[in-house]
Structures are given as structure tokens and as C-alpha cells.
Amino acid sequence: MSSSLDILRQSNEYPVVFIGSGISKRYLADFPSWEELLQRFWRQLNIETDFYAFLNQLRNKVRESYVSATDSEVAYYTNIEAGTIIESSFNEKFYAQEIEIENFTQQQAYRTQISPFKKAISNHLL
């Protein structure tokens, strides 16, 4: 029987783990919060829209979709949606050669099918 780690190795996946409740900020020196991490990669996209204007717009859409959600659930879903949008834009810019990732080439991205965004996050957190 294969373990989860074996499955990740075989599929050549890069897991990205976000621990809730501020654990990473509390126990790991200099680790960014989810919001700080998203903002860091937003800046690399060179989008003229203010990061928090972007989050405010997303939060309003999330509130419309999840009418009975609590404030913490709205924040959670907003971050998920923001991460999805940022990942898509980041990957497009990487493939267009507008963004470089240390020790990660176009060939590696093609052959491994690893998301450039996830590889960049992994590099940042290591």
C-alpha cells in the first residue's frame, strides 16, 4: 500500500501547505501569513490594481456567493479565490518569459508539469 508521500513522489507533485490559525506566523520565524504570501506574488505580476482593492472586490463576490458564511469563512474563500487568480496570472507570465524562477526552467516546467507558481512558493518558503 502506498503512502501519501509515495504518491506525491510518483506523481512528482509539490505540496503546498498552509496552516491555519496563524501557526506559521507564531512558530516559524519570518514565515509570511497567507495574505502576505499572496501580496508578495501579486507584486511580481506588476498589475496596477492595488492588492487590497483586488481583495475587496473578491470578498464582495464571495459574500454574494456564500450568503450565510461567517466573516472567517469569507476571508478563507477570498484567499482561495485570490490564490487561484494569482497562480493563473503568475504561470502565464512565467510561460511568456516575463517572470523567472530560480533553478526552474521552462523545460523543467514542461517535463514535470509543476505549476511555476507553486515552485516559486516552494523556493520562497525553503
Contacts in CASP RR format, 6 or more apart in sequence:
PFRMAT RR
TARGET T0000
AUTHOR 0000-0000-0000
METHOD contacts of the structure
MODEL  1
MSSSLDILRQSNEYPVVFIGSGISKRYLADFPSWEELLQRFWRQLNIETD
FYAFLNQLRNKVRESYVSATDSEVAYYTNIEAGTIIESSFNEKFYAQEIE
IENFTQQQAYRTQISPFKKAISNHLL
2 10 0 8 1.000
8 15 0 8 1.000
12 112 0 8 1.000
12 113 0 8 1.000
12 114 0 8 1.000
13 114 0 8 1.000
14 114 0 8 1.000
14 115 0 8 1.000
14 118 0 8 1.000
14 119 0 8 1.000
14 122 0 8 1.000
16 118 0 8 1.000
16 121 0 8 1.000
16 122 0 8 1.000
18 24 0 8 1.000
18 34 0 8 1.000
20 34 0 8 1.000
22 33 0 8 1.000
24 31 0 8 1.000
24 32 0 8 1.000
24 33 0 8 1.000
25 31 0 8 1.000
25 32 0 8 1.000
25 33 0 8 1.000
31 125 0 8 1.000
32 40 0 8 1.000
34 79 0 8 1.000
35 55 0 8 1.000
35 79 0 8 1.000
37 121 0 8 1.000
37 124 0 8 1.000
38 51 0 8 1.000
38 79 0 8 1.000
38 82 0 8 1.000
38 83 0 8 1.000
38 86 0 8 1.000
39 51 0 8 1.000
40 124 0 8 1.000
41 86 0 8 1.000
41 90 0 8 1.000
41 117 0 8 1.000
41 120 0 8 1.000
41 121 0 8 1.000
42 51 0 8 1.000
42 54 0 8 1.000
42 86 0 8 1.000
43 51 0 8 1.000
44 90 0 8 1.000
44 93 0 8 1.000
44 99 0 8 1.000
45 86 0 8 1.000
45 89 0 8 1.000
45 90 0 8 1.000
45 93 0 8 1.000
47 54 0 8 1.000
47 89 0 8 1.000
54 82 0 8 1.000
55 78 0 8 1.000
55 82 0 8 1.000
58 78 0 8 1.000
58 81 0 8 1.000
58 82 0 8 1.000
58 85 0 8 1.000
59 74 0 8 1.000
59 75 0 8 1.000
59 78 0 8 1.000
61 81 0 8 1.000
62 69 0 8 1.000
62 74 0 8 1.000
62 77 0 8 1.000
62 78 0 8 1.000
62 81 0 8 1.000
63 69 0 8 1.000
63 74 0 8 1.000
65 77 0 8 1.000
66 73 0 8 1.000
66 74 0 8 1.000
66 77 0 8 1.000
69 77 0 8 1.000
86 117 0 8 1.000
87 115 0 8 1.000
87 117 0 8 1.000
87 118 0 8 1.000
90 99 0 8 1.000
90 116 0 8 1.000
90 117 0 8 1.000
90 120 0 8 1.000
91 115 0 8 1.000
91 116 0 8 1.000
91 117 0 8 1.000
93 99 0 8 1.000
94 100 0 8 1.000
94 101 0 8 1.000
94 106 0 8 1.000
94 109 0 8 1.000
94 116 0 8 1.000
94 117 0 8 1.000
95 106 0 8 1.000
95 109 0 8 1.000
95 116 0 8 1.000
97 106 0 8 1.000
99 116 0 8 1.000
101 116 0 8 1.000
101 119 0 8 1.000
101 120 0 8 1.000
101 123 0 8 1.000
102 123 0 8 1.000
103 123 0 8 1.000
104 114 0 8 1.000
104 116 0 8 1.000
104 119 0 8 1.000
104 120 0 8 1.000
104 123 0 8 1.000
108 114 0 8 1.000
109 116 0 8 1.000
109 119 0 8 1.000
END
